[in-house]
Amino acid sequence: MSHPQPKPGILGIAPYVGGKASVPGVAHVIKLSSNEDALGASPRAAEAYSRAARKLSRYPDPNCTELRQAIGERHGIEPERIVCGNGSDELLGLLCHSYAGPGDEVLYSQHGFLMYGIYAQSAGATPVMAPETDRHADVDALLAAVTPRTKVVFIANPNNPTGTYLSSDEMGRLRRGLRQDVLLVIDAAYAEYVSRNDYSPGLELVDDGSNTVMTRTFSKIHGLSSLRLGWCYCPPVIADVLNRVRAPFNINAAAQAAGKAAIEDVAFTVLSRAHNQVWLPWLSERMVGLGLRITPSVGNFLLVDFPEEERRCAAAADIFLQLRGLICRRVENYGLPNSLRITIGRDDEMHAVVDALADFMG
Ligand SMILES: *Cc1c(COP(=O)(O)O)cnc(C)c1O
């Protein structure tokens, strides 16, 4: 062969495609395609980011000491068991690569976050999907899909793009049904938006043993998507593994400073959450009012199904919306060819998307 070949499986990966941010020929767009927070970042985070500009020549703290301290205080957990990542995506990847390889299986749910399959393939492991019931992760189906080769189970709770969640009882049942040597990764990227009494992000399951990790992100409710910052809460043995394999300076200084300010600005998080609690049900009701089927969501986004007929299908709706500068997310690569995922945006953005869809359907 005339040039270096990547490891088996790598060229089989379909690259991840993020939400569109522009429409050719449209100057002003409304971006509802990546589940970014409607209110954006705390002004204090932006100030901290600016202050970091004064020290650009210095390496950042390799251990994110102050940031982990702040996260620990906010969540009542030990900073030693927190590992930060360049987005929670980095942590999902490092966990997959550290615990699964060729011959192993990585299990997730049918409409689970796309990156789980991508990381499984890049680690040389075999991705395995368990069917869902009514777009909810199905614990029995997941457990039935476990084999002696299963090494890692990923579950987004709530899940993207469906917006559905597993109760803490169901998540506990999943954990108890898995072998002790199977790593369960609970991806709680949208945890802060959920307001259900039977939901828990999973801290107690992490505390219960040495085989469960919970990941979180600053990209969603904290509005810091551009800085790439996530964290996970781990058993000490797993934190130790991640600290061996991660790059030494994986979190830049601006992200550390802004992340600390963001997590300390509790009042701002409360505002973002309250905004979502108003507009998620509002959007859901309007969609149902237009005759569109929705999947009830607990996140900051809504999955909407379109009629089968060609001029009313999701692809047609997407084109129609884009001509008005509204960008939502097609989710055919999640096995949902006739749905759009709409992020909860600001008041005016929500009115714009509902008005446009009313015209589309009318
Ligand atoms: C957005 C999202 C993430 C967050 O990714 P970051 O790398 O932290 O920006 C993780 N998991 C799911 C399911 C998501 O939707």
The ligand as a Tripos MOL2 file, in Angstrom:
@<TRIPOS>MOLECULE
LIG
   15    15     1     0     0
SMALL
NO_CHARGES

@<TRIPOS>ATOM
      1 C1        -24.9980   18.2450   23.6500 C.3       1 LIG1
      2 C2        -24.7620   16.9010   24.1860 C.ar      1 LIG1
      3 C3        -23.5940   16.6030   24.8690 C.ar      1 LIG1
      4 C4        -22.6060   17.6980   25.1790 C.3       1 LIG1
      5 O1        -21.5040   17.6700   24.4190 O.3       1 LIG1
      6 P1        -20.2990   18.6540   24.7530 P.3       1 LIG1
      7 O2        -19.1660   17.9330   24.1350 O.co2     1 LIG1
      8 O3        -20.1610   18.7430   26.2380 O.co2     1 LIG1
      9 O4        -20.6040   19.9570   24.1110 O.co2     1 LIG1
     10 C5        -23.4180   15.3360   25.3800 C.ar      1 LIG1
     11 N1        -24.3690   14.4050   25.2400 N.ar      1 LIG1
     12 C6        -25.5240   14.6530   24.6290 C.ar      1 LIG1
     13 C7        -26.5670   13.6160   24.5780 C.3       1 LIG1
     14 C8        -25.7380   15.9020   24.0570 C.ar      1 LIG1
     15 O5        -26.8810   16.1460   23.4060 O.3       1 LIG1
@<TRIPOS>BOND
     1     1     2 1
     2     2     3 ar
     3     2    14 ar
     4     3     4 1
     5     3    10 ar
     6     4     5 1
     7     5     6 1
     8     6     7 2
     9     6     8 1
    10     6     9 1
    11    10    11 ar
    12    11    12 ar
    13    12    13 1
    14    12    14 ar
    15    14    15 1
@<TRIPOS>SUBSTRUCTURE
     1 LIG1         1 GROUP 0 **** ****
